Amino acid sequence: MDILNQLAETFFDWEAMGEVIPKMFAVGLPNTIVLAVVSGIIGTALGMLLALMGISRNAAARWVARIYTDILRGLPPVLTILVIGFGFGPIIRELTGSTSPYPMAIAALSLMSGAYIGEIFRSGIQSVDKGQLEATRALGFSYGSSMRLVVVPQGIRRVLPALVNQFIALIKESSLVFMLGLLATEREIFQIGKDAAANSGNLSPYVAAAIFYLALTIPLTHFVNWIDARMRAGRPEKKEPDEAAAVVGKGAQA
C-alpha cells in the first residue's frame, strides 16, 4: 500500500494538477494548436510542392525533392529543431529584430512535416491510374491541367487518413519546441507542465499535460478511422424507386 500511495502522490496529486490546468487552458492549449495548425498549413503547401517536384519530368527538381526529403526524414526531430532554432535563429533575429523563438519553432515543424507530407502526396498521386491522365490528354487537356483538375484531387482524396495522422504527429512533435526557450506567453502544453513539475518536485503536471494531449489526439484518431471506413465503403448509392412498387403504391392510394 505504501508503494501505491507513493505512486498516487507522485502522479495524481490533484492539488498540483489544479494549479497548472488553468494555465494550460489559457496559454498552453492555444499555443499548441497554433503551432500545429500553422505548421500543418505551411507543411501541406511545402509537401505538395515537393510531391510535384518528385514526379516532375525535370531530373534536377526530382533530385532536389529527394535530397530534401531524405535529410529531413532521416534526422531526429530534436536535432532538426535545435539546428534550425539555434543555427538560423540568430540570423533571423538580426534581420528582423525579433527576439522571439516562436517563428523558428513554426519553421522547424513546418520543414519537418513538409518532408513527410510530400511523400504522402507523392504516393497518393502516383496511385491514381495512368489511364486517368491519358484520357484527359486525349480530350485535349494540357499536362498541367490534367494533373491539377483530375489526377491531384484524386490523389489527395486517397491519402486523407494519412494526412490527418501526420497532423496528429505534428501535435505531439510540438512538445519538442520547448528546447528553444519560448517566452512565458508562448509556451505550449508540455513546457508548462515541465516548469510546474520542476517547481513542485511532483510529476502530476506531466499527467495533466498528457490528458490535454490525449484530448486532442484521440478524437482525431477516431476521425481518421471514420474517414478510412467511409472511403473503403464508398458513398451509398441512392436507390431509385421500383416501378412496380410505385404502381402498387398508387393503386393503394386510389
Salt bridges, closest charged atoms under 4 A:
ASP70 OD1 - ARG66 NH2 3.19
GLU119 OE2 - ARG66 NH2 3.72
GLU119 OE1 - ARG73 NH1 3.54
GLU119 OE1 - ARG122 NH2 2.85
ASP195 OD2 - ARG187 NH1 2.51
ASP228 OD2 - ARG232 NE 3.00
